[in-house]
Every structure is written in structure tokens, then in C-alpha cells.
Amino acid sequence: MNNRIWRRWASMSAIAALCLTYAPLGWCPPPPGFLLPDNQTYDFGKVFLNQTGSLTISYLVNPAYAASGPFVISNSPYFFFFNQDGAFAVDIAQTTCVPGVSITTTSGCSVTLTFTPTSLGSKIGQFFELFLCQGTLPSCSSPSLGSALTFVGAGVIEPSAVPALSSVVLLLLALLSLASGAYVLRSRKRAP
């Protein structure tokens, strides 16, 4: 095998090995961020106005950065660069990525995000960031960007239910119908 073919084969083998390593996580090859997932967009779909949709994202350290660890979640872990109408939020009660939690390539944590539209139309939350500290203390002076994600969703109107009619309203409608029917009959009798 000549040198050129050998280098090409070695390069393809390295890419294949990376793909096999990261394929179970859904990345081939992995993105450059400290955390996986990174640079992804998640769609909440259509959510009725003033109601809440949620989704949970599990995070792991990107194996490319494992050697520079250990890592813990920062004291100020969450940040939206842009959050249209404030429609997106972190549900702290359902989130395990909290300050001080250790995170590795195999032991991660999760963040549950909510989408609560208060106006009609598409909404976007851009560059939701989860911050890490290198070391074992969550109070680092310059946290590292762990992941930057984008969220989209749409606020829609809930189809209105057919209102229930009371018995009084039904009686009035019946009387009105009878009266109009009687009027039509009298009108026909008078016509030449």
C-alpha cells in the first residue's frame, strides 16, 4: 500500500472510530462545545396560550474535553442570550444540573425547560447556555460555556368548546322557533 493510500485509510479509520464512539450519543463527530448537546435546536411545537409545554435535555461532557476536567455546574448556570416574550424558562424543580453537580463524559445531569406562550405566533429562545466550572467548586471566576442551544415554539389559540346552554335558553330558543314557524304559516295563508 503506498503512502498516500495509507494516509487516506488512516484518516477514514479515525473518522469511523469517532463516529462509533459518539454515535450512541447521537453525534458523529461531536460538536466542539464542552457539553453535549451543543449547537442544537429544539422545537416545543404548538402550545396553547398561557399553557406550558416542557422538555428535558440530558447533558454530558464532550469526550474531547474530558482530560481538562473535572467539571461542575457553575453557581450561575443558566442564561438566555435572547428569550422572546420571556416564553422560555428553566423548571428548577425538574432540573438536576444545579450548582456544584459534577458532570463527566458518562455521568451527566438534565435541565427541564418550559415554554409558556402569552401571545400568538412563533417564539424563539436563542443561545440558552449552561455554564461549567473547571475543578470541584461551583464558584469559579470565569465559568466556561458548556453548551449553547436554541428553542422554538408557537403560541396558538385553544379551540373553543361549544358552550353549554341552560334549560332557560333552550326554552327561549324553542319558543322563538315556534313563533317564527307560526309567522311563516300565517304569511303563506295571506299570500294570493
C-alpha positions as CSV (number, residue, x, y, z in Angstrom):
1,M,0.0,0.0,0.0
2,N,1.5,3.3,-1.0
3,N,1.9,6.2,1.4
4,R,-1.0,8.3,0.0
5,I,-3.5,5.4,0.2
6,W,-2.2,4.6,3.7
7,R,-2.8,8.2,5.0
8,R,-6.3,8.3,3.4
9,W,-7.1,4.9,5.0
10,A,-5.8,6.1,8.4
11,S,-7.9,9.3,8.2
12,M,-11.0,7.4,7.2
13,S,-10.4,5.0,10.1
14,A,-10.0,7.8,12.6
15,I,-13.3,9.3,11.4
16,A,-15.0,5.9,11.6
17,A,-13.7,5.4,15.1
18,L,-15.0,8.8,16.2
19,C,-18.4,8.0,14.7
20,L,-18.6,4.7,16.5
21,T,-17.6,6.4,19.8
22,Y,-20.1,9.2,19.6
23,A,-22.9,7.5,17.6
24,P,-24.7,6.2,20.7
25,L,-24.9,9.9,21.9
26,G,-26.3,11.0,18.6
27,W,-23.3,12.9,17.3
28,C,-20.8,11.9,14.6
29,P,-18.3,13.5,15.0
30,P,-19.2,15.5,18.2
31,P,-19.6,19.3,18.1
32,P,-16.9,21.5,19.5
33,G,-18.6,22.6,22.8
34,F,-17.7,21.4,26.3
35,L,-21.1,19.8,26.8
36,L,-23.1,17.6,24.6
37,P,-25.6,18.5,23.2
38,D,-24.3,21.8,21.7
39,N,-25.5,24.0,18.8
40,Q,-28.8,22.1,18.6
41,T,-32.3,23.5,18.1
42,Y,-35.3,22.0,20.0
43,D,-38.9,22.6,18.9
44,F,-41.7,22.7,21.5
45,G,-44.2,22.7,18.7
46,K,-47.6,24.4,19.2
47,V,-48.7,25.2,22.7
48,F,-52.0,26.8,23.7
49,L,-51.7,30.4,25.0
50,N,-51.0,30.6,28.8
51,Q,-50.4,26.8,29.0
52,T,-47.0,25.2,29.4
53,G,-45.1,22.7,27.3
54,S,-41.8,21.2,28.6
55,L,-38.9,19.1,27.5
56,T,-35.8,17.7,29.3
57,I,-32.3,17.8,27.9
58,S,-29.6,15.5,29.3
59,Y,-26.0,16.8,29.3
60,L,-22.7,15.0,29.2
61,V,-19.1,16.4,29.0
62,N,-17.8,16.2,25.4
63,P,-15.1,13.4,25.5
64,A,-12.8,15.8,23.6
65,Y,-12.5,17.9,26.8
66,A,-12.5,15.1,29.4
67,A,-8.8,15.5,30.1
68,S,-9.2,19.1,31.1
69,G,-11.8,18.1,33.8
70,P,-13.1,17.7,36.4
71,F,-16.2,19.9,35.8
72,V,-19.1,21.1,37.9
73,I,-22.1,23.2,37.2
74,S,-21.4,26.9,37.9
75,N,-23.2,28.9,40.6
76,S,-24.9,30.9,37.8
77,P,-25.6,28.0,35.5
78,Y,-28.4,29.2,33.1
79,F,-28.5,32.1,30.7
80,F,-30.6,33.0,27.6
81,F,-28.9,35.4,25.2
82,F,-32.4,36.1,23.7
83,N,-35.7,35.0,25.2
84,Q,-38.7,36.3,23.1
85,D,-41.5,37.4,25.4
86,G,-39.9,35.6,28.3
87,A,-41.7,32.5,27.0
88,F,-38.9,30.0,27.9
89,A,-37.7,29.2,31.4
90,V,-35.9,26.6,33.4
91,D,-38.1,24.4,35.6
92,I,-35.7,24.2,38.6
93,A,-37.9,21.6,40.4
94,Q,-37.3,19.1,37.5
95,T,-33.7,20.0,36.8
96,T,-30.6,18.1,38.1
97,C,-28.0,20.4,36.5
98,V,-27.7,22.6,39.6
99,P,-24.7,24.5,41.0
100,G,-22.0,22.1,42.2
101,V,-23.2,19.0,40.5
102,S,-20.2,17.1,38.9
103,I,-20.6,16.2,35.3
104,T,-18.4,13.8,33.2
105,T,-18.5,12.0,29.9
106,T,-20.6,9.2,31.3
107,S,-22.4,10.8,34.3
108,G,-24.5,13.8,33.3
109,C,-27.4,15.8,34.5
110,S,-30.5,17.2,33.0
111,V,-32.3,20.6,32.5
112,T,-36.0,20.8,32.1
113,L,-37.2,23.8,30.1
114,T,-40.7,25.1,29.8
115,F,-42.4,27.1,27.0
116,T,-45.4,29.2,28.1
117,P,-46.6,31.5,25.3
118,T,-48.6,34.6,26.2
119,S,-49.1,35.8,22.7
120,L,-49.8,34.2,19.3
121,G,-47.1,33.2,16.9
122,S,-43.7,31.8,16.7
123,K,-41.3,32.4,19.6
124,I,-37.5,31.8,19.9
125,G,-35.1,31.4,22.8
126,Q,-31.6,31.7,21.4
127,F,-28.3,30.6,22.8
128,F,-29.6,29.0,26.1
129,E,-26.3,28.5,27.8
130,L,-25.3,26.1,30.6
131,F,-22.1,27.1,32.3
132,L,-19.4,24.9,33.9
133,C,-16.5,25.5,36.2
134,Q,-13.3,23.6,35.8
135,G,-12.4,21.9,39.1
136,T,-14.6,20.9,42.0
137,L,-16.0,24.3,43.2
138,P,-19.0,25.9,41.5
139,S,-17.8,29.4,42.3
140,C,-15.2,29.9,39.5
141,S,-14.3,33.4,38.5
142,S,-14.8,32.7,34.8
143,P,-17.2,29.9,34.0
144,S,-16.8,28.0,30.7
145,L,-19.6,27.9,28.2
146,G,-20.8,24.3,28.4
147,S,-23.5,24.3,25.7
148,A,-25.5,26.8,23.6
149,L,-28.9,25.6,22.4
150,T,-31.8,27.3,20.6
151,F,-35.5,26.7,21.4
152,V,-38.5,27.4,19.2
153,G,-42.3,27.1,19.7
154,A,-45.5,28.7,18.7
155,G,-48.4,30.1,20.7
156,V,-51.8,29.1,19.4
157,I,-55.4,29.6,20.5
158,E,-57.1,26.7,22.1
159,P,-60.2,25.6,20.0
160,S,-63.1,26.9,22.0
161,A,-65.5,24.4,23.3
162,V,-69.2,24.6,22.5
163,P,-70.8,26.5,25.4
164,A,-73.4,24.6,27.4
165,L,-76.8,26.1,27.0
166,S,-79.0,26.3,30.1
167,S,-82.6,25.0,30.1
168,V,-84.0,28.5,30.1
169,V,-82.0,29.4,27.0
170,L,-83.1,26.2,25.3
171,L,-86.8,27.0,26.2
172,L,-86.4,30.5,24.8
173,L,-84.9,29.2,21.6
174,A,-87.8,26.7,21.2
175,L,-90.4,29.4,21.7
176,L,-88.6,31.6,19.2
177,S,-88.6,28.8,16.7
178,L,-92.3,28.1,17.2
179,A,-93.2,31.8,16.9
180,S,-91.2,32.2,13.6
181,G,-92.8,29.0,12.2
182,A,-96.2,30.3,13.1
183,Y,-95.4,33.6,11.4
184,V,-94.3,31.8,8.2
185,L,-97.5,29.8,8.1
186,R,-99.7,32.9,8.5
187,S,-97.7,34.7,5.8
188,R,-98.3,31.9,3.4
189,K,-102.1,31.9,4.1
190,R,-102.4,35.6,3.3
191,A,-100.4,35.4,0.1
192,P,-102.7,35.5,-3.1
